[in-house]
Amino acid sequence: MTRRSRTRERTLSVILAAVEHGAVLAADEFHTPSLSDFFPEAVLFKDSPYFQLNRITIMRVAIAVLVAAVFALGMRNAKLVPRGLQSVVESMLDFVRVNIAEEILGKENGRKYMVLISSIFFATVFLNLPSIIPFLNISPNARIGMPIVMAAAAYIAYVGVGMRKYGVFGFIKSSIVIPGVPMAIQPLLIPIEFVSTFILRPFTLTVRLMANMLAGHIMLVLFFAATQYFLFSGTWHVVFAPFSLIAGIGFTFFELMIIVLQAYIFALLTAVYIDLSLHADQH
């Protein structure tokens, strides 16, 4: 065997040894969050090819039942002077009514569409909250399913209100034809307005919410997983544990702000779209 062959053989042996050693170490080292966090294994009906429940789906069902129960109990025996849970529920509803529905749509239309707007707001808030709750640690809105459902509800309301007021063709025309623009430019603007109005609006509603909650989950897992790794590393890396822990706690409060802000933006845009639909002729 030549020297070059022996050198190549030793190099290959070193590489293989390093890979094997790295694989062993990887099992005990820090693991970054991945998309597998968002697709947990089924918990119920595992053997069913059609219907399975994982922990994210169970959270969605549990939160829906919890929110419905809170509002039902809060308004079950409503008093003229609210106290206790009724006071909390009415304060929450008043926030949505005054600051979103009536602020955008006015008193009459605000009250008319209050059920839809408040449902979207509170569903978004409570489905976002698990991202900062220990042992849940992930928002069901970080998966695209629920954001699509709420965006579809907002979109159906937007289109339905406009078509009911102006008719199908009248609403579409009012939404995509910009008055006062020269006819020579209309063929260029009409496709842009159509895509922006009827395609991008539900898409952006969906992606904005999902992307924010997905990013928040990844950042929180990153900070707290790093804290655990540094703390139990058994090396000088332990000095970094307090910094990653402080960063994780700080980001948790930031995430709490994002939870409410995303719900506010989603409900606000729903009200804005309905208002645009009601006044489509004033494009």
Secondary structure, DSSP 8 states (H G I E B T S, - for coil): --HHHHHHHHHHHHHHHHHHHHHHHHHHS-----GGGGS--EEESTT-SS--EEHHHHHHHHHHHHHHHHHHHHTTT--SS--HHHHHHHHHHHHHIIIIIHHHHHHHHHHHTHHHHHHHHHHHHHHHGGGGSTTT-S-GGGSSHHHHHHHHHHHHHHHHHHHHHH-HHHHHHHHH--TTS-TTTHHHHHHHHHHIIIIIHHHHHHHHHHHHHHHHHHHHHHHHHHHHHHHTS-SGGGGGHHHHHHHHHHHHHHHHHHHHHHHHHHHHHHHHHHHHHHTGGG-
